[in-house]
C-alpha cells in the first residue's frame, strides 16, 4: 500500500524516510524532551497520510465512500486524542 504514497515524480526513498522521521520524533518528544504538541502533530501527520492513502487506494466519488472516509477520520482522531490524554496523564508529576 506504500506505493500509493510515492507518485511518479517522487523518489521512492520517501516511503522509508517518513516512518523513520515519525519514529525519531516519537522517541525525542516522548522520552527525551516531552512535548505533547509535537506528539499531536505527529498524530495529525499520520492521520493525513493514512487518509490520503485510503482515498488513492479506494478512489471513486461515491457518497458511501465519502461517508466511509468521514467515519474513518473520526475514528482516527478519537484514537489519537485518547492516546494523547493517556500520554499526558502519564507525564504529569
Kinemage of the C-alpha trace (Angstrom):
@kinemage 1
@onewidth
@group {chain A} dominant
@subgroup {mainchain}
@vectorlist {calphas} color= white
{ca unk a 1} P 0.000 0.000 0.000
{ca unk a 2} L 3.004 2.292 0.404
{ca unk a 3} L 3.409 2.518 -3.376
{ca unk a 4} L 0.410 4.881 -3.329
{ca unk a 5} L 2.459 7.286 -1.198
{ca unk a 6} L 5.066 7.757 -3.905
{ca unk a 7} L 3.888 9.271 -7.179
{ca unk a 8} L 5.781 9.279 -10.462
{ca unk a 9} L 7.785 12.434 -9.726
{ca unk a 10} L 8.895 11.491 -6.201
{ca unk a 11} L 11.787 9.332 -5.129
{ca unk a 12} L 10.786 6.007 -3.512
{ca unk a 13} L 13.061 6.698 -0.536
{ca unk a 14} L 10.273 8.929 0.835
{ca unk a 15} L 8.340 5.785 1.799
{ca unk a 16} L 11.305 4.821 4.016
{ca unk a 17} L 12.238 8.250 5.389
{ca unk a 18} L 8.737 9.233 6.556
{ca unk a 19} L 8.258 6.327 9.023
{ca unk a 20} L 11.816 6.813 10.287
{ca unk a 21} L 11.192 10.502 10.941
{ca unk a 22} L 7.980 9.632 12.784
{ca unk a 23} L 9.803 7.079 14.940
{ca unk a 24} L 12.624 9.511 15.764
{ca unk a 25} L 10.142 12.283 16.525
{ca unk a 26} L 8.176 9.950 18.786
{ca unk a 27} L 11.273 8.987 20.747
{ca unk a 28} L 12.548 12.553 21.045
{ca unk a 29} L 9.271 14.151 22.124
{ca unk a 30} L 8.009 11.280 24.269
{ca unk a 31} L 11.132 10.078 26.071
{ca unk a 32} L 13.889 12.662 25.745
{ca unk a 33} L 12.147 16.050 25.784
{ca unk a 34} L 8.427 15.706 26.447
{ca unk a 35} L 6.272 17.885 24.196
{ca unk a 36} L 2.615 16.993 23.772
{ca unk a 37} L 2.115 19.458 20.921
{ca unk a 38} L 4.750 17.756 18.785
{ca unk a 39} L 3.229 14.341 19.508
{ca unk a 40} L -0.151 15.712 18.429
{ca unk a 41} L 1.461 16.995 15.238
{ca unk a 42} L 2.820 13.509 14.569
{ca unk a 43} L -0.660 12.073 15.081
{ca unk a 44} L -2.109 14.618 12.673
{ca unk a 45} L 0.555 13.775 10.116
{ca unk a 46} L -0.224 10.052 10.397
{ca unk a 47} L -3.940 10.704 10.015
{ca unk a 48} L -3.353 12.832 6.908
{ca unk a 49} L -1.118 10.214 5.274
{ca unk a 50} L -3.483 7.339 6.082
{ca unk a 51} L -6.472 9.245 4.714
{ca unk a 52} L -4.540 10.145 1.558
{ca unk a 53} L -3.545 6.519 1.031
{ca unk a 54} L -7.125 5.369 1.528
{ca unk a 55} L -8.513 7.935 -0.900
{ca unk a 56} L -5.972 6.938 -3.539
{ca unk a 57} L -6.497 3.215 -2.942
{ca unk a 58} L -10.298 3.239 -2.921
{ca unk a 59} L -10.773 6.024 -5.453
{ca unk a 60} L -14.196 6.987 -6.704
{ca unk a 61} L -16.510 9.746 -5.602
{ca unk a 62} L -19.423 7.717 -4.327
{ca unk a 63} L -21.412 9.088 -1.384
{ca unk a 64} L -20.854 5.831 0.501
{ca unk a 65} L -17.088 6.175 0.166
{ca unk a 66} L -17.291 9.765 1.371
{ca unk a 67} L -19.175 8.569 4.462
{ca unk a 68} L -16.623 5.795 4.999
{ca unk a 69} L -13.735 8.280 4.857
{ca unk a 70} L -15.526 10.615 7.267
{ca unk a 71} L -16.142 7.795 9.748
{ca unk a 72} L -12.552 6.599 9.481
{ca unk a 73} L -11.335 10.148 10.064
{ca unk a 74} L -13.498 10.455 13.176
{ca unk a 75} L -12.200 7.133 14.463
{ca unk a 76} L -8.573 8.048 13.853
{ca unk a 77} L -8.969 11.428 15.546
{ca unk a 78} L -10.691 9.778 18.529
{ca unk a 79} L -7.942 7.198 18.909
{ca unk a 80} L -5.267 9.898 18.668
{ca unk a 81} L -6.961 12.085 21.287
{ca unk a 82} L -7.421 9.165 23.699
{ca unk a 83} L -3.758 8.203 23.282
{ca unk a 84} L -2.622 11.798 23.821
{ca unk a 85} L -4.713 12.017 27.009
{ca unk a 86} L -3.074 8.857 28.338
{ca unk a 87} L 0.377 10.196 27.465
{ca unk a 88} L -0.362 13.475 29.219
{ca unk a 89} L -1.624 11.749 32.371
{ca unk a 90} L 1.486 9.590 32.463
{ca unk a 91} L 3.840 12.579 32.182
{ca unk a 92} L 2.322 14.897 34.788
{ca unk a 93} L 4.002 14.739 38.227
